[in-house]
Amino acid sequence: MDEQKDKQKELEKVAEEIRESDLPLKESATNLVFGKGNPDAEIMFIGEAPGEKEDLQGVPFVGAAGRELDKLLHLLGLTLADVYIANILKYRPPNNRDPLPDEIRAHTPYLVKQIRIIKPKVIATLGNFATKFVLAKFDVESMKRIGGISFLHGKPVHIEADGLDFTVIPMYHPAAMLYKPPLRKVIEEDFLKMGEFLGLETRKGEARKDKPLTEFFQP
Ligand code: URA
């Protein structure tokens, strides 16, 4: 518990650093969207960028994609007390456009700070941008050398980068199944495989309703 509190304090300092910075996209955004979940989690999820709902609430994954992510977590019996969730970009890009290389370059040092504090054993990357950034070992210039999510999804990769040691599990972004419904089955299978990799007792095809997704920590 003490370690959790220390990590939470360290995360708060990073969030404060961002608030004091003049990061690209800050001017057009409503709120900083830093992260949510348990700072001491062994599993960290990394998404792309806040959307409209996230921007308004200052919390990642609270819109339609977030509801899908919640269902996928339930499939594994996980709640926000078991995971930490953050994004590549800390502020919403206008009209949810793709992140630009300069924005990724400016925002990701804070994501790497979050990863260093949390020290997750497993990082599940959601979608192409997060997958490429983490598999490129946090080097934005090398992202273009990494394959696409349709080839990489569901296959764990062990990474040693910057003194950190973790397993990456690339995943389709949960929003992908909203515009391509046949991907739902693929994404659910990938999550179930991740559950097996983590040694979790999963319930195939059945969301767990006994664990509410209410507990969360946020700086
Ligand atoms: N999509 C993301 O990648 N992140 C969010 O926080 C919300 C939607």
Residues whose N, C-alpha, C, O or C-beta is under 5 A from the ligand:
A	BS01	URA	G47 E48 A49 P50 G51 E54 P60 F61 A65 N87
